Amino acid sequence: MADNAIPATLIEGDGIGPEITAAVVELLDVLGAPFAWDRQSGGLAGIEAHGVPLPEPTLESIRRTGLALKGPLTTPVGQGFKSVNVTMRQEFGLYANLRPTKTVVSGGRFDNIDLVVVRENIEGLYAAMEHYLPDGDDPKGLAYGAGFNSRRECARIVRFAFEYALANGRKKVTLVHKANILKIFSGIFLEEGRRVAAEYAGRIAVEERIVDACAMQLVTDPWKYDVIVTTNLFGDILSDLTAGLVGGLGMAPGANIGTKAAVFEAVHGSAPDIAGQGIANPLALLMASSLMLAHVGRFDLSHRLDDAIEKVVHRDSVRTRDLGGQATTKELTQALAQALR
């Protein structure tokens, strides 16, 4: 571990989580071990150890470090547990979800993809304000879900997108909404988006797109998009759609950023069906660690990691099965380690 290692929380996750986390830690060690890990549990491992999917020791660790890398976590279905991800985002005010989408494996139906989805992370319909209402004789005959968008958060997420565009040499931000139908709920986002965008006139171009039209265009002409900013539910859906343009969620890193903490993650599931087989793809979590390095100002190490992925996966074609190759997790990790050295 480097003397100047940065304290960070490490959550291995469930299913394939421990395997891909071990691969990422090994590769970060090759880079000089920039993080001093505080290992904590979450998901099913958290329930087993502490009775809840997001234990207090894990929360306390993130409060202390302000920085976390996490593998995929499982929230049990139908057992009264709130989503781990939603809880974490609300607990730490992780208002910005950053999902870069870039082609690494070329030659598919879509090539040369390079866009970013910026998603508002703590409001909208994912505020999880859900209730049953009676319908006739059935006291739970209607399921009612409510959400909210505040001017404050709409402005903050749009400003985040424009500042990200400036810092990363991007040219255009697209405001994605449904204000034609949800005139108040989505309209407030569009209003604040236009107001904030005016502050960047002449520096960053802006356009507006209704969400269904955006979804259609993302599979007909995705190259017209650069940075997309939108509300919580739309961002969740569109960011998975864009991941499909570059090979699926195995190539999709995510960052959840707030003013007091930042959590970086592989956004795919825990894939219990292949856990323990040594064939899991660690690239999403590895790319998330690259975002994490950039977040703490270690752009040198982030660029080295990105270059190694480009060389090994793109040029040398060392790929796991989900990417059309035959490499095991260990073989891909070894090739990446050699490239980093």
C-alpha positions in Angstrom: 0.0 0.0 0.0 1.3 3.4 -0.9 2.2 5.8 2.0 -0.3 8.3 0.5 -3.1 5.8 -0.1 -6.6 7.3 0.0 -9.0 5.8 2.6 -11.9 4.1 0.8 -14.7 1.7 1.7 -14.8 -1.6 -0.3 -18.0 -3.6 -0.6 -17.4 -6.9 -2.4 -21.1 -7.6 -3.1 -23.0 -10.8 -3.8 -22.8 -13.5 -6.4 -19.8 -12.7 -8.7 -19.0 -9.6 -6.6 -16.2 -11.2 -4.6 -14.5 -12.5 -7.8 -14.6 -9.3 -9.8 -13.7 -7.2 -6.7 -10.6 -9.4 -6.1 -9.6 -8.8 -9.8 -10.0 -5.1 -9.5 -8.0 -4.9 -6.2 -5.2 -6.9 -7.8 -5.0 -4.5 -10.7 -5.1 -1.5 -8.5 -2.3 -3.0 -6.6 -0.3 -3.1 -9.8 -0.9 0.6 -10.1 0.7 1.1 -6.6 -2.3 0.5 -4.4 -3.7 4.0 -4.4 -6.6 3.2 -2.0 -6.4 2.0 1.6 -9.4 -0.3 1.8 -11.9 -0.6 4.7 -13.7 -3.8 3.7 -17.4 -3.9 4.6 -20.5 -6.0 3.8 -23.7 -5.3 2.0 -26.6 -7.0 0.3 -27.1 -10.7 1.2 -23.7 -10.7 3.0 -24.9 -7.8 5.0 -28.1 -9.6 6.0 -26.1 -12.7 6.9 -23.7 -10.7 9.1 -25.9 -8.0 10.5 -29.6 -8.8 9.6 -29.9 -5.9 7.1 -28.7 -5.4 3.6 -27.0 -2.1 4.4 -25.5 -2.5 7.9 -24.6 0.4 10.1 -20.8 -0.4 10.1 -20.9 -0.1 6.3 -22.7 3.2 6.5 -20.3 4.5 9.1 -17.3 3.5 7.0 -18.6 5.5 4.0 -19.3 8.5 6.3 -15.7 8.3 7.4 -14.0 7.8 4.1 -16.5 9.7 1.8 -15.5 7.2 -0.9 -16.6 3.7 -1.8 -16.2 1.0 -4.5 -18.9 -1.6 -4.5 -19.7 -4.7 -6.4 -23.3 -5.8 -7.2 -25.6 -6.0 -4.2 -28.8 -8.1 -4.0 -31.9 -6.7 -2.4 -34.3 -9.6 -1.5 -37.6 -9.4 -3.3 -40.8 -9.3 -1.2 -39.2 -9.4 2.2 -39.7 -5.8 3.3 -36.2 -4.6 2.5 -35.8 -1.3 0.7 -33.4 -1.2 -2.2 -29.8 -1.0 -1.1 -28.9 1.4 -3.9 -31.8 3.8 -3.2 -31.1 3.8 0.5 -27.4 4.5 0.0 -28.2 7.4 -2.4 -30.6 9.0 -0.1 -28.4 8.4 3.0 -25.4 10.2 1.5 -27.2 12.6 -0.8 -25.6 11.0 -3.9 -27.6 13.3 -6.2 -25.7 12.7 -9.5 -25.5 9.3 -11.2 -22.8 9.3 -13.9 -22.9 6.6 -16.6 -20.3 6.9 -19.3 -20.9 4.7 -22.4 -17.9 4.1 -24.7 -17.1 1.4 -27.3 -14.3 -0.8 -26.2 -15.1 -3.9 -28.3 -15.5 -2.7 -31.8 -17.2 -4.4 -34.8 -20.7 -4.7 -33.4 -23.9 -3.2 -34.7 -22.9 0.1 -33.0 -19.4 1.4 -33.1 -17.5 4.5 -32.0 -20.0 5.2 -29.3 -18.9 7.8 -26.8 -21.7 9.4 -24.7 -22.6 10.0 -21.1 -25.9 9.8 -19.2 -26.2 12.0 -16.2 -29.2 11.0 -14.0 -30.8 12.8 -11.1 -30.4 10.2 -8.3 -32.6 11.0 -5.3 -35.9 12.4 -6.4 -38.5 11.5 -9.0 -40.5 8.4 -8.8 -37.6 6.6 -7.1 -38.4 8.6 -3.9 -40.3 5.3 -3.3 -43.4 6.9 -1.8 -45.7 3.9 -2.3 -49.0 3.0 -0.7 -52.0 0.7 -1.2 -55.5 2.2 -1.6 -58.8 0.4 -1.4 -60.7 -0.6 -4.5 -64.2 -1.9 -3.8 -63.9 -4.7 -1.3 -60.2 -5.0 -1.7 -58.3 -2.8 0.8 -55.2 -3.2 -1.4 -56.9 -3.1 -4.7 -54.9 -0.1 -6.0 -51.2 0.5 -5.8 -50.3 4.1 -5.5 -46.8 5.5 -6.2 -45.9 9.2 -5.9 -42.7 11.1 -6.6 -41.5 14.6 -6.7 -39.0 16.9 -8.5 -37.7 20.0 -6.8 -36.4 23.1 -8.6 -33.3 22.9 -6.4 -32.4 19.3 -7.4 -33.3 19.8 -11.1 -31.0 22.8 -11.3 -28.3 21.0 -9.4 -28.2 18.0 -11.7 -28.3 20.1 -14.9 -25.5 22.2 -13.6 -23.5 19.1 -12.8 -24.0 17.9 -16.4 -22.8 21.2 -17.9 -19.8 21.4 -15.5 -18.9 17.8 -16.4 -19.2 18.7 -20.1 -16.8 21.6 -19.6 -14.3 19.6 -17.6 -14.2 16.7 -20.1 -14.2 18.5 -23.4 -17.8 17.7 -24.3 -19.7 19.9 -26.7 -23.4 19.4 -26.1 -25.9 18.6 -23.4 -29.3 17.2 -24.1 -32.2 17.9 -21.7 -34.4 14.8 -21.8 -37.9 15.1 -20.4 -41.7 14.3 -20.7 -43.0 17.8 -20.2 -45.4 17.5 -23.1 -47.5 15.2 -21.0 -46.3 15.5 -17.4 -46.4 19.3 -17.7 -45.7 20.0 -14.0 -43.8 16.9 -12.8 -41.4 16.9 -15.8 -42.0 20.5 -16.8 -40.2 21.8 -13.7 -37.1 19.9 -14.8 -37.3 21.4 -18.3 -37.8 24.9 -16.9 -34.8 24.7 -14.6 -32.8 23.0 -17.3 -33.4 25.9 -19.7 -32.5 28.4 -17.0 -29.2 26.7 -16.1 -28.3 26.1 -19.7 -28.5 29.8 -20.4 -25.5 30.3 -18.1 -23.4 28.2 -20.4 -24.4 29.8 -23.7 -21.5 30.1 -26.1 -19.6 27.4 -24.2 -21.8 24.3 -24.3 -24.6 23.7 -26.9 -27.9 22.6 -25.5 -30.9 20.8 -27.0 -34.1 19.3 -25.7 -35.6 15.9 -26.4 -38.8 14.1 -25.3 -37.7 10.8 -23.6 -39.5 8.4 -26.0 -38.0 10.2 -29.0 -34.6 10.0 -27.3 -34.9 6.3 -26.8 -35.8 5.8 -30.4 -32.9 7.9 -31.6 -30.4 6.1 -29.3 -30.9 3.0 -31.3 -31.1 4.7 -34.7 -28.5 7.4 -34.5 -26.8 7.4 -31.1 -23.8 9.4 -32.4 -25.9 12.6 -32.3 -25.8 12.5 -28.5 -22.9 13.7 -26.2 -24.1 14.3 -22.7 -27.7 13.4 -21.7 -29.1 14.8 -18.5 -32.5 13.7 -17.2 -34.6 12.8 -14.2 -34.3 9.6 -12.1 -36.6 7.0 -13.8 -35.8 8.2 -17.3 -32.0 8.1 -16.5 -32.2 4.6 -15.1 -33.8 3.3 -18.3 -31.8 5.2 -20.8 -28.5 4.4 -19.1 -29.2 0.7 -19.4 -30.2 1.2 -23.0 -26.9 3.0 -23.8 -25.0 0.2 -22.1 -26.6 -2.2 -24.6 -25.0 -0.2 -27.4 -21.5 -1.2 -26.2 -22.0 -4.8 -25.2 -24.3 -4.7 -22.2 -24.0 -4.0 -18.5 -20.7 -5.8 -18.3 -19.2 -2.7 -19.9 -21.2 -0.2 -17.8 -19.5 1.6 -14.9 -21.4 3.9 -12.7 -20.6 6.8 -10.3 -22.9 8.1 -7.6 -21.7 11.5 -6.5 -22.8 13.9 -3.7 -21.2 16.7 -1.8 -20.1 14.5 1.1 -19.5 11.1 -0.5 -19.1 9.3 -3.8 -19.8 5.6 -4.5 -18.5 3.9 -7.6 -20.1 0.7 -8.8 -20.6 -2.0 -11.3 -24.2 -1.4 -12.3 -24.9 -5.0 -13.4 -26.5 -7.6 -11.2 -24.8 -10.2 -9.0 -25.2 -13.0 -11.6 -25.5 -15.9 -9.1 -25.9 -18.4 -12.0 -22.2 -18.0 -12.9 -20.8 -17.2 -9.4 -17.7 -19.3 -8.5 -17.1 -20.4 -12.1 -14.3 -18.0 -12.8 -15.8 -16.6 -15.9 -17.2 -13.3 -14.7 -16.4 -10.1 -16.5 -14.7 -7.6 -14.1 -14.5 -4.7 -16.6 -17.5 -2.7 -15.4 -16.1 -2.6 -11.8 -12.6 -1.9 -13.2 -14.0 1.0 -15.2 -15.8 2.3 -12.1 -12.5 2.2 -10.3 -11.0 4.3 -13.1 -13.8 6.9 -12.6 -13.0 6.7 -8.9 -9.3 7.5 -9.6 -10.3 10.5 -11.7 -12.7 11.7 -9.0 -9.8 11.9 -6.4 -7.5 13.6 -8.9 -5.4 10.6 -9.9 -5.9 11.2 -13.6 -2.6 9.6 -14.4 -3.6 6.3 -13.0 -7.1 6.5 -14.5 -5.6 7.0 -17.9 -3.2 4.1 -17.5 -6.1 1.9 -16.5 -8.2 3.0 -19.5 -5.2 2.5 -21.9 -4.7 -1.0 -20.5 -8.3 -1.9 -21.1 -8.1 -0.5 -24.7 -5.0 -2.5 -25.4 -6.1 -5.9 -23.9 -9.8 -5.9 -24.8 -9.8 -4.0 -28.0 -6.5 -4.6 -29.7 -5.4 -7.9 -28.2 -9.0 -9.3 -28.1 -8.6 -10.9 -24.7 -12.3 -11.1 -23.7 -14.6 -13.0 -21.4 -17.5 -15.0 -22.8 -20.1 -12.3 -22.5 -17.9 -10.3 -24.9 -17.5 -13.1 -27.4 -14.2 -14.4 -26.1 -13.1 -17.4 -24.1 -10.9 -15.8 -21.4 -11.5 -16.5 -17.8 -11.7 -13.8 -15.1 -8.1 -14.8 -14.1 -6.8 -14.7 -17.7 -8.2 -11.3 -18.4 -6.9 -10.0 -15.1 -3.4 -11.3 -15.8 -3.4 -9.8 -19.3 -4.5 -6.4 -17.9 -1.8 -6.6 -15.2 0.8 -7.3 -17.8 -0.3 -4.3 -19.8 -0.2 -2.1 -16.7 3.3 -3.1 -16.0 
